[in-house]
Amino acid sequence: MIVANLEIYKTEYTQANLHKQFVQSGIEKAVNKLIDIEKYPINILAFSIGGTIAWKYGIRTGKITSLVCVSSTRLRKETEKPSGRLKLFFGENDEFKPETEWLENMELDYQVLSHKGHEVYSEREFAELLSKIIIKMTP
């Protein structure tokens, strides 16, 4: 089924409603927009559903130099991975994090953060760790 209108509507501005729209059509819209605007290989830092958008962009274009995903739990549904340097972070207490088996089968560089949840990205300590890792990954 082709969705004719891929706009994200904010009239009911709730996390659940926005998430539903992204899952139904927004991810594809965002991937297509990235394809339109990004012409050269890029480094991407993505959080939550943004990681899924970047991942799919990388698969379709091959233009990811590096991709760091934080709490991108929908990746667990992916069956292939993009090229480039990949690093994933998940909170141990995030109920939707991928299973270790999936992470290992996909041969991913990942870290599961002890005693952390989905919103680990909002914690200062994690931001400092992430900054150091990004500096090491970026040429």
N, C-alpha and C positions, 0 to 999 in steps of 0.2 A: 504494500500500500504506500503510495506517495502522499506525503502531507503537503498540501498546497501552501499553507501559511505556517511558517516556522517562527513567527514572532513569539517572544516571551512576554506574557502579560503580567503586569504588576498590580492590577486592581485588587486582588486578594493577596497582599504582600505577606505571606507566611512562608516559613521554611518548607513546610510540607507541600504547599502549592507550587512553589518555585522548583523544588526537587522533582515533583511529578512532571512538570513541563519540560525540564531538562531531560529526564529519562524518556519521555514520549517523543520529543523532536528537537529539543534544544542542543543536545550533544552534537547531533549531526549538523545543525545550523552553525554552531561554533567551529566545528572542524572545517566546514566549507569556508567560513570567514577567514580562518587562519591560512588555509590554502591560497585564498585570494590575496592576502596581504603580505605573507612571508615568502620572500623569493630566495633567500639564502639560508644555509644551515644555521640553526639557532640553539642556544642553551635555554632550557625552560625549568623554572621552579613552579610547581603546581600543587595546589591544596585541594583535597576532597575530590569533587566531581571534575575539577579542572585537570586533574591528573588523567582522568579517562579521556577527556578532550585532547590533551596533548599526546597521549599514547596513540589514539586513533589517527591523529594528524601525522605522527611519526611513521606509523605503518603505511599510510597512504602516500606519503611523500618521500620518506627516507631522508628528511632534512633536519634530523635532530642530532646535534653534536653531543649534548648531554641533557638528561631529564632526571630531575629529582622530584619524586612524588611523596607527599605527606598525607596520610589518612585517605588515600585514594582507594577506598574499599571496593568500588565497582570493578576494579581491575581483575578481581577474582573470577570474573566471567569471561575474561579474554583467553583466547587460545593461541595467539601468536604475539610476539613482542617486536617493538621497533628496534632499529639499529641505533647505535650510539651508546654512550656511557649511561647506564641506568642505576639509580639508587632509590630504594623505597623505604619509607618509615611508616610503622603502624604502632598504635598503642596496644599494649597487651590486653587491656580491658575493652577494646573496641569490638563489639559483638559481631560486626560485619567484616572484620579483617580477613584476608585470605588465609586458607589453611597452609600450614608449613609445607605440606606435600605439593600444593600448587606452586608456591614460591620456589621450591627446589626443582620441580619438573621444568619450570620455565627458566631455570638457571639464572636467577636474579640475585643482585646484590641488595640485601635488605637488612633492616634492623627492626626488631620488635622491642619497643620501649616498655620496660617493666613498670607496672603500677600506673600506666597512663591510659587515657581514653581517646576517643576520636578527636577531641579538640586539643590534643597535645600541641598543635601549632600555635596556640595562643599563650603558651608558657614561655617566659623569658629564658629560662635555662635551656629549653629546647632550641629557641631561636639562636642562642649563642653557639650551641653545638652545630646547628644547621649552617650557620654562617661559615664556620671553619671548614666544614665538609665541602661547601660550594666553592670556596677559595681553592681547595685542593683539586677539585674536579675541573675547574675552568682553566683553559690554557692561557 
